[in-house]
Amino acid sequence: MLKVRKRHGLWHLDIHYRDPDTGTRKRARRSTGLSATRQNRRKATELGHELLRQLETPAAEVAPPLSQLTVKEFAGIWFRTHCQVRLKPTTCRRYWQILARHIVPELGSRPLRLVRRIDIERFIARKQARYAAKTVNHYLGVLTVLFNAAVEWEELDRSPCRGVKRLREDPPNTMFWTFEESAAFLTAAEQEPDWHLLFLMAMRTGLRQGELFALRWSDVDFERSAIHVQRSVSHGHETSPKSNRTRRVPMTRALEEALRAVSGTGSIRVFARIDGKPPTNSRARRALERLAKAATVKRIRFHDLRHTYASHLVMRGVPLNTVRELMGHSDLKMTQRYAHLAPDVKWSAVQCLDAPSRHVLRHAGENHTALMVVTNE
């Protein structure tokens, strides 16, 4: 018995048949790789009857596999039916760039079922010769998701990426301003009040650039002196924050006063151009570079303002887990990059070894003969 069903935007086959070798009833489900349109239904049905014939043929007479999709063909189907539907625009754009520039040119012509683990290892080796380990690991991540989808959609029995290890990455080189550099920059930024408020908030809340640009006045809670981070902007698209994690970040007194001074302007967004749209990445970058030069401090990226916020918290003795919550990190490992900036508590910890033990303190008050050090004169 053959049934043709729609699933993930494709025609899938649901086949009940009798095993020619054992005589038992079995079930097989396969993807045709055809988009779920009315025109393709007849072709999917024909493929289903062909597969049913193969399944009911003795093992010695089995024909080649039904699906002959190449990596390029499957990647196109996967991108349209999964990435564009389920992923954020920024993630979708990054996946497309990796597919178009790296994966398809090297593996696209190979039949999907013939890609082996050694092919993935060779791909990584070639890329490692030109790119940093972190970049190559991004490529491996997309390959892994791609072939895992092929397994879930029953195009493959096993992913060739299974067991492939990620490259060892160098520790991240985190750039940030010192307390003195931050103060000098904010002083220079007072010459441009609109940018001063943006950079002040970046260094006092640790919000990502997209979270700052998406911030609305309704997200600023003056009663609780906190900011509710619940959206982000990237490439003109407004989405949820990274990892879909909303959070509340307390405001400092200076930041709260600066926000109160400009509240009630009638704009929905806290930071907006004349047309009401958020600032662009390029304008913010140029303003940062211009004001950093005026303050004679080292040049950093906009995202490094977020590193500055976290670094200053850790240097002031704030626990790493509290920093993690304020930053919106999903894992403490992300926050561990700032651990080396914490005050040196290891020296204080080992000083307890010099303190008298409880056994000594318990017997100190008893009338025991004191031990004396005898020296030979």
One Martini backbone bead per residue (centre of mass of N, CA, C, O) as a GRO file, in nm:
protein
  377
    1MET     BB    1   0.097   0.035   0.021
    2LEU     BB    2   0.033   0.381  -0.086
    3LYS     BB    3   0.145   0.704   0.042
    4VAL     BB    4   0.100   1.059  -0.007
    5ARG     BB    5   0.280   1.318   0.164
    6LYS     BB    6   0.307   1.608   0.353
    7ARG     BB    7   0.651   1.739   0.433
    8HIS     BB    8   0.839   2.007   0.457
    9GLY     BB    9   0.739   2.080   0.150
   10LEU     BB   10   0.714   1.769   0.075
   11TRP     BB   11   0.711   1.464  -0.077
   12HIS     BB   12   0.599   1.168   0.086
   13LEU     BB   13   0.651   0.822   0.163
   14ASP     BB   14   0.406   0.558   0.251
   15ILE     BB   15   0.503   0.214   0.299
   16HIS     BB   16   0.338  -0.102   0.261
   17TYR     BB   17   0.503  -0.424   0.293
   18ARG     BB   18   0.647  -0.733   0.174
   19ASP     BB   19   0.894  -0.928   0.254
   20PRO     BB   20   1.060  -1.142   0.031
   21ASP     BB   21   1.233  -1.310   0.253
   22THR     BB   22   1.019  -1.328   0.520
   23GLY     BB   23   0.700  -1.223   0.484
   24THR     BB   24   0.682  -0.960   0.629
   25ARG     BB   25   0.551  -0.678   0.754
   26LYS     BB   26   0.623  -0.341   0.633
   27ARG     BB   27   0.780  -0.009   0.672
   28ALA     BB   28   0.822   0.285   0.455
   29ARG     BB   29   1.004   0.604   0.455
   30ARG     BB   30   1.015   0.870   0.207
   31SER     BB   31   1.182   1.107   0.017
   32THR     BB   32   1.156   1.271  -0.300
   33GLY     BB   33   1.246   1.592  -0.327
   34LEU     BB   34   0.965   1.715  -0.380
   35SER     BB   35   0.765   1.955  -0.411
   36ALA     BB   36   0.436   2.039  -0.275
   37THR     BB   37   0.286   2.000  -0.562
   38ARG     BB   38   0.054   1.914  -0.793
   39GLN     BB   39   0.256   1.840  -1.022
   40ASN     BB   40   0.434   1.633  -0.828
   41ARG     BB   41   0.242   1.403  -0.740
   42ARG     BB   42   0.264   1.206  -0.978
   43LYS     BB   43   0.571   1.162  -0.956
   44ALA     BB   44   0.566   1.057  -0.664
   45THR     BB   45   0.389   0.811  -0.726
   46GLU     BB   46   0.582   0.676  -0.922
   47LEU     BB   47   0.814   0.647  -0.721
   48GLY     BB   48   0.655   0.474  -0.520
   49HIS     BB   49   0.606   0.228  -0.708
   50GLU     BB   50   0.906   0.177  -0.757
   51LEU     BB   51   0.982   0.125  -0.461
   52LEU     BB   52   0.784  -0.105  -0.409
   53ARG     BB   53   0.912  -0.292  -0.614
   54GLN     BB   54   1.193  -0.304  -0.478
   55LEU     BB   55   1.098  -0.409  -0.193
   56GLU     BB   56   0.956  -0.677  -0.341
   57THR     BB   57   1.242  -0.749  -0.416
   58PRO     BB   58   1.485  -0.937  -0.409
   59ALA     BB   59   1.802  -0.867  -0.305
   60ALA     BB   60   1.946  -0.958  -0.580
   61GLU     BB   61   1.734  -0.734  -0.746
   62VAL     BB   62   1.809  -0.461  -0.651
   63ALA     BB   63   1.796  -0.144  -0.703
   64PRO     BB   64   1.882   0.148  -0.691
   65PRO     BB   65   1.845   0.415  -0.534
   66LEU     BB   66   1.612   0.653  -0.549
   67SER     BB   67   1.793   0.878  -0.448
   68GLN     BB   68   1.991   1.134  -0.657
   69LEU     BB   69   2.084   1.358  -0.489
   70THR     BB   70   2.257   1.628  -0.448
   71VAL     BB   71   2.393   1.851  -0.244
   72LYS     BB   72   2.280   2.099  -0.391
   73GLU     BB   73   1.982   2.008  -0.406
   74PHE     BB   74   1.936   1.963  -0.103
   75ALA     BB   75   2.025   2.243  -0.003
   76GLY     BB   76   1.796   2.396  -0.145
   77ILE     BB   77   1.562   2.256  -0.002
   78TRP     BB   78   1.652   2.311   0.292
   79PHE     BB   79   1.658   2.621   0.275
   80ARG     BB   80   1.357   2.669   0.191
   81THR     BB   81   1.208   2.469   0.416
   82HIS     BB   82   1.384   2.571   0.675
   83CYS     BB   83   1.546   2.836   0.699
   84GLN     BB   84   1.324   3.043   0.586
   85VAL     BB   85   1.112   2.945   0.814
   86ARG     BB   86   1.289   2.902   1.111
   87LEU     BB   87   1.494   3.130   1.078
   88LYS     BB   88   1.671   3.388   1.112
   89PRO     BB   89   1.786   3.618   0.896
   90THR     BB   90   2.082   3.613   0.991
   91THR     BB   91   2.118   3.304   0.986
   92CYS     BB   92   2.028   3.260   0.694
   93ARG     BB   93   2.250   3.432   0.566
   94ARG     BB   94   2.494   3.274   0.675
   95TYR     BB   95   2.421   3.000   0.548
   96TRP     BB   96   2.420   3.092   0.254
   97GLN     BB   97   2.717   3.179   0.236
   98ILE     BB   98   2.838   2.901   0.306
   99LEU     BB   99   2.707   2.742   0.081
  100ALA     BB  100   2.789   2.919  -0.175
  101ARG     BB  101   3.118   2.950  -0.103
  102HIS     BB  102   3.190   2.636   0.010
  103ILE     BB  103   3.010   2.378  -0.017
  104VAL     BB  104   2.909   2.367  -0.313
  105PRO     BB  105   3.185   2.398  -0.469
  106GLU     BB  106   3.298   2.114  -0.331
  107LEU     BB  107   3.010   1.918  -0.285
  108GLY     BB  108   2.761   1.961  -0.485
  109SER     BB  109   2.815   1.719  -0.712
  110ARG     BB  110   2.762   1.514  -0.505
  111PRO     BB  111   2.613   1.257  -0.395
  112LEU     BB  112   2.463   1.234  -0.101
  113ARG     BB  113   2.517   0.913  -0.051
  114LEU     BB  114   2.853   0.950  -0.116
  115VAL     BB  115   2.918   1.092   0.138
  116ARG     BB  116   3.193   1.096   0.348
  117ARG     BB  117   3.393   1.144   0.612
  118ILE     BB  118   3.652   1.200   0.445
  119ASP     BB  119   3.530   1.445   0.296
  120ILE     BB  120   3.502   1.623   0.546
  121GLU     BB  121   3.799   1.617   0.635
  122ARG     BB  122   3.909   1.744   0.373
  123PHE     BB  123   3.752   2.004   0.387
  124ILE     BB  124   3.878   2.103   0.653
  125ALA     BB  125   4.175   2.100   0.560
  126ARG     BB  126   4.143   2.313   0.337
  127LYS     BB  127   4.028   2.542   0.519
  128GLN     BB  128   4.258   2.556   0.734
  129ALA     BB  129   4.472   2.680   0.528
  130ARG     BB  130   4.288   2.974   0.522
  131TYR     BB  131   4.142   2.953   0.803
  132ALA     BB  132   4.014   2.978   1.091
  133ALA     BB  133   3.897   2.765   1.321
  134LYS     BB  134   3.626   2.910   1.378
  135THR     BB  135   3.534   2.921   1.082
  136VAL     BB  136   3.542   2.617   1.021
  137ASN     BB  137   3.335   2.541   1.242
  138HIS     BB  138   3.102   2.677   1.098
  139TYR     BB  139   3.102   2.493   0.852
  140LEU     BB  140   3.058   2.231   1.009
  141GLY     BB  141   2.786   2.311   1.132
  142VAL     BB  142   2.628   2.324   0.864
  143LEU     BB  143   2.686   2.039   0.770
  144THR     BB  144   2.555   1.896   1.010
  145VAL     BB  145   2.269   2.008   0.973
  146LEU     BB  146   2.227   1.911   0.686
  147PHE     BB  147   2.272   1.594   0.738
  148ASN     BB  148   2.062   1.568   0.962
  149ALA     BB  149   1.824   1.632   0.777
  150ALA     BB  150   1.865   1.389   0.590
  151VAL     BB  151   1.800   1.185   0.813
  152GLU     BB  152   1.517   1.293   0.900
  153TRP     BB  153   1.420   1.271   0.580
  154GLU     BB  154   1.531   0.987   0.473
  155GLU     BB  155   1.804   1.005   0.285
  156LEU     BB  156   1.965   0.898   0.536
  157ASP     BB  157   2.117   0.684   0.778
  158ARG     BB  158   2.394   0.860   0.791
  159SER     BB  159   2.614   1.091   0.895
  160PRO     BB  160   2.930   1.208   0.787
  161CYS     BB  161   2.966   1.400   1.058
  162ARG     BB  162   2.994   1.175   1.237
  163GLY     BB  163   3.273   1.224   1.458
  164VAL     BB  164   3.355   1.500   1.385
  165LYS     BB  165   3.592   1.721   1.485
  166ARG     BB  166   3.670   2.001   1.617
  167LEU     BB  167   3.861   2.259   1.624
  168ARG     BB  168   4.106   2.416   1.780
  169GLU     BB  169   4.075   2.708   1.962
  170ASP     BB  170   4.155   3.008   2.029
  171PRO     BB  171   4.154   3.231   2.247
  172PRO     BB  172   3.982   3.499   2.300
  173ASN     BB  173   4.024   3.842   2.194
  174THR     BB  174   3.951   4.073   2.431
  175MET     BB  175   3.823   4.390   2.393
  176PHE     BB  176   3.888   4.686   2.605
  177TRP     BB  177   3.826   4.938   2.825
  178THR     BB  178   3.922   5.123   3.053
  179PHE     BB  179   3.825   5.337   3.286
  180GLU     BB  180   3.977   5.580   3.164
  181GLU     BB  181   3.887   5.543   2.867
  182SER     BB  182   3.584   5.560   2.914
  183ALA     BB  183   3.579   5.845   3.035
  184ALA     BB  184   3.710   5.989   2.793
  185PHE     BB  185   3.497   5.912   2.582
  186LEU     BB  186   3.241   6.032   2.720
  187THR     BB  187   3.346   6.318   2.721
  188ALA     BB  188   3.372   6.343   2.408
  189ALA     BB  189   3.062   6.260   2.349
  190GLU     BB  190   2.922   6.528   2.457
  191GLN     BB  191   2.933   6.673   2.174
  192GLU     BB  192   2.722   6.420   2.101
  193PRO     BB  193   2.434   6.344   2.249
  194ASP     BB  194   2.314   6.106   2.088
  195TRP     BB  195   2.573   5.924   2.108
  196HIS     BB  196   2.618   5.933   2.411
  197LEU     BB  197   2.370   5.765   2.494
  198LEU     BB  198   2.440   5.509   2.343
  199PHE     BB  199   2.725   5.456   2.473
  200LEU     BB  200   2.635   5.462   2.765
  201MET     BB  201   2.440   5.219   2.745
  202ALA     BB  202   2.645   5.011   2.642
  203MET     BB  203   2.842   5.050   2.912
  204ARG     BB  204   2.578   5.006   3.131
  205THR     BB  205   2.435   4.717   2.996
  206GLY     BB  206   2.546   4.528   2.744
  207LEU     BB  207   2.410   4.569   2.491
  208ARG     BB  208   2.342   4.501   2.193
  209GLN     BB  209   2.309   4.661   1.907
  210GLY     BB  210   2.028   4.548   1.827
  211GLU     BB  211   1.899   4.607   2.108
  212LEU     BB  212   1.934   4.913   2.099
  213PHE     BB  213   1.781   4.972   1.827
  214ALA     BB  214   1.504   4.823   1.946
  215LEU     BB  215   1.450   5.018   2.158
  216ARG     BB  216   1.189   5.115   2.373
  217TRP     BB  217   1.015   5.308   2.590
  218SER     BB  218   0.848   5.058   2.699
  219ASP     BB  219   1.128   4.917   2.809
  220VAL     BB  220   1.142   5.154   3.013
  221ASP     BB  221   1.177   5.125   3.373
  222PHE     BB  222   1.159   5.370   3.609
  223GLU     BB  223   1.048   5.233   3.865
  224ARG     BB  224   1.281   4.987   3.849
  225SER     BB  225   1.537   5.063   3.700
  226ALA     BB  226   1.488   4.919   3.401
  227ILE     BB  227   1.556   4.696   3.121
  228HIS     BB  228   1.368   4.547   2.859
  229VAL     BB  229   1.482   4.272   2.679
  230GLN     BB  230   1.284   4.173   2.362
  231ARG     BB  231   1.465   4.285   2.114
  232SER     BB  232   1.589   4.293   1.764
  233VAL     BB  233   1.819   4.433   1.513
  234SER     BB  234   1.871   4.315   1.160
  235HIS     BB  235   1.874   4.422   0.852
  236GLY     BB  236   1.569   4.545   0.919
  237HIS     BB  237   1.505   4.318   1.132
  238GLU     BB  238   1.270   4.215   1.374
  239THR     BB  239   1.355   4.035   1.668
  240SER     BB  240   1.464   3.837   1.883
  241PRO     BB  241   1.681   3.766   2.089
  242LYS     BB  242   1.929   3.589   2.158
  243SER     BB  243   1.802   3.275   2.211
  244ASN     BB  244   1.525   3.394   2.315
  245ARG     BB  245   1.638   3.599   2.554
  246THR     BB  246   1.501   3.758   2.795
  247ARG     BB  247   1.567   4.069   2.992
  248ARG     BB  248   1.684   4.241   3.289
  249VAL     BB  249   1.841   4.568   3.324
  250PRO     BB  250   1.995   4.764   3.518
  251MET     BB  251   2.027   5.099   3.611
  252THR     BB  252   2.199   5.362   3.636
  253ARG     BB  253   2.181   5.677   3.744
  254ALA     BB  254   2.304   5.819   3.499
  255LEU     BB  255   2.127   5.679   3.287
  256GLU     BB  256   1.850   5.757   3.395
  257GLU     BB  257   1.890   6.063   3.370
  258ALA     BB  258   1.943   6.065   3.062
  259LEU     BB  259   1.664   5.945   2.984
  260ARG     BB  260   1.475   6.151   3.120
  261ALA     BB  261   1.578   6.402   2.953
  262VAL     BB  262   1.456   6.249   2.661
  263SER     BB  263   1.185   6.192   2.730
  264GLY     BB  264   0.896   6.253   2.541
  265THR     BB  265   0.946   6.288   2.210
  266GLY     BB  266   0.741   6.066   2.046
  267SER     BB  267   0.909   5.828   2.011
  268ILE     BB  268   0.932   5.487   2.012
  269ARG     BB  269   1.227   5.507   2.002
  270VAL     BB  270   1.523   5.577   2.150
  271PHE     BB  271   1.673   5.511   1.869
  272ALA     BB  272   1.643   5.755   1.602
  273ARG     BB  273   1.562   5.879   1.322
  274ILE     BB  274   1.371   6.094   1.150
  275ASP     BB  275   1.204   5.835   1.022
  276GLY     BB  276   1.218   5.617   1.285
  277LYS     BB  277   1.460   5.465   1.233
  278PRO     BB  278   1.724   5.300   1.295
  279PRO     BB  279   2.033   5.292   1.308
  280THR     BB  280   2.325   5.232   1.154
  281ASN     BB  281   2.612   5.061   1.160
  282SER     BB  282   2.795   5.266   1.011
  283ARG     BB  283   2.733   5.518   1.182
  284ALA     BB  284   2.820   5.401   1.455
  285ARG     BB  285   3.111   5.337   1.374
  286ARG     BB  286   3.200   5.625   1.295
  287ALA     BB  287   3.140   5.754   1.571
  288LEU     BB  288   3.331   5.581   1.737
  289GLU     BB  289   3.592   5.658   1.586
  290ARG     BB  290   3.574   5.965   1.618
  291LEU     BB  291   3.562   5.974   1.938
  292ALA     BB  292   3.817   5.808   1.994
  293LYS     BB  293   4.008   6.010   1.861
  294ALA     BB  294   3.931   6.253   2.044
  295ALA     BB  295   4.016   6.076   2.314
  296THR     BB  296   4.275   5.904   2.270
  297VAL     BB  297   4.184   5.605   2.206
  298LYS     BB  298   4.146   5.303   2.132
  299ARG     BB  299   4.041   5.097   1.884
  300ILE     BB  300   3.706   4.971   1.858
  301ARG     BB  301   3.432   4.796   1.868
  302PHE     BB  302   3.108   4.790   1.941
  303HIS     BB  303   3.111   4.509   2.088
  304ASP     BB  304   3.336   4.606   2.298
  305LEU     BB  305   3.138   4.749   2.490
  306ARG     BB  306   3.037   4.485   2.610
  307HIS     BB  307   3.312   4.395   2.718
  308THR     BB  308   3.349   4.636   2.902
  309TYR     BB  309   3.115   4.583   3.091
  310ALA     BB  310   3.205   4.299   3.188
  311SER     BB  311   3.493   4.368   3.282
  312HIS     BB  312   3.414   4.577   3.501
  313LEU     BB  313   3.250   4.387   3.676
  314VAL     BB  314   3.473   4.183   3.740
  315MET     BB  315   3.680   4.394   3.853
  316ARG     BB  316   3.455   4.459   4.093
  317GLY     BB  317   3.352   4.150   4.189
  318VAL     BB  318   3.148   4.018   4.014
  319PRO     BB  319   2.991   3.749   3.960
  320LEU     BB  320   2.974   3.547   3.687
  321ASN     BB  321   2.670   3.471   3.698
  322THR     BB  322   2.568   3.763   3.702
  323VAL     BB  323   2.694   3.841   3.434
  324ARG     BB  324   2.543   3.636   3.265
  325GLU     BB  325   2.258   3.752   3.316
  326LEU     BB  326   2.314   4.041   3.210
  327MET     BB  327   2.417   3.939   2.916
  328GLY     BB  328   2.255   3.669   2.814
  329HIS     BB  329   2.385   3.404   2.863
  330SER     BB  330   2.343   3.055   2.817
  331ASP     BB  331   2.649   3.020   2.912
  332LEU     BB  332   2.923   3.027   3.124
  333LYS     BB  333   3.148   2.999   2.909
  334MET     BB  334   3.117   3.286   2.792
  335THR     BB  335   3.208   3.427   3.072
  336GLN     BB  336   3.501   3.303   3.120
  337ARG     BB  337   3.670   3.521   2.956
  338TYR     BB  338   3.663   3.715   3.237
  339ALA     BB  339   3.804   3.567   3.481
  340HIS     BB  340   4.101   3.700   3.477
  341LEU     BB  341   3.980   3.986   3.601
  342ALA     BB  342   3.956   3.899   3.867
  343PRO     BB  343   4.021   3.914   4.167
  344ASP     BB  344   4.277   3.790   4.372
  345VAL     BB  345   4.161   3.508   4.557
  346LYS     BB  346   4.385   3.292   4.590
  347TRP     BB  347   4.567   3.419   4.801
  348SER     BB  348   4.346   3.433   5.024
  349ALA     BB  349   4.278   3.129   5.037
  350VAL     BB  350   4.571   3.017   5.135
  351GLN     BB  351   4.592   3.167   5.420
  352CYS     BB  352   4.444   2.946   5.595
  353LEU     BB  353   4.696   2.761   5.640
  354ASP     BB  354   4.821   2.959   5.875
  355ALA     BB  355   4.605   2.898   6.049
  356PRO     BB  356   4.480   2.774   6.314
  357SER     BB  357   4.363   2.498   6.419
  358ARG     BB  358   4.113   2.352   6.596
  359HIS     BB  359   4.300   2.173   6.769
  360VAL     BB  360   4.475   2.401   6.880
  361LEU     BB  361   4.245   2.578   6.999
  362ARG     BB  362   4.130   2.361   7.198
  363HIS     BB  363   4.427   2.324   7.358
  364ALA     BB  364   4.522   2.613   7.445
  365GLY     BB  365   4.355   2.624   7.734
  366GLU     BB  366   4.511   2.398   7.838
  367ASN     BB  367   4.719   2.228   8.083
  368HIS     BB  368   4.997   2.214   7.912
  369THR     BB  369   5.297   2.138   7.823
  370ALA     BB  370   5.515   2.311   7.677
  371LEU     BB  371   5.688   2.326   7.398
  372MET     BB  372   6.040   2.298   7.349
  373VAL     BB  373   6.325   2.431   7.208
  374VAL     BB  374   6.623   2.261   7.178
  375THR     BB  375   6.951   2.379   7.214
  376ASN     BB  376   7.289   2.364   7.126
  377GLU     BB  377   7.560   2.544   7.291
   0.00000   0.00000   0.00000
